[in-house]
């Protein structure tokens, strides 16, 4: 899979150094993946949640952070929408 807007993750780890290893593991799995469907994705990340509009939520570093992405399976493309704490995510929803 190709990750668009990876700079968002790069910027995030500068401020949240405790997330570096977890984010790098996520990147490694995603870049090696060839998911064709939600079912394929769930084999790699059983706890991922689909939240609508092609958006998926990954819990990073033991659920400390939320990573929200758009996945276009046919194109093999993931686009980063948001990464942050649950509190930061909840502020966005308001």
C-alpha angles and dihedrals in degrees: 000000000000117000116215121200093019087157086079089065092044091053092046096055090053089066097031105043091169088070098057098097095042093048092046090052089050091050092048093052094045096047091050093046127099099190116178097178148010088267091058090050091051090056089062098035111023093179097052113122127214109219101178137268091063089299124139130189121217122191110224127201099005094321093305092121136031123221116194119193140169113231123200101188096187091056095040089235135141121186120196112232103169144349124184147100122308089253091054090048092050090052090055092053093056 
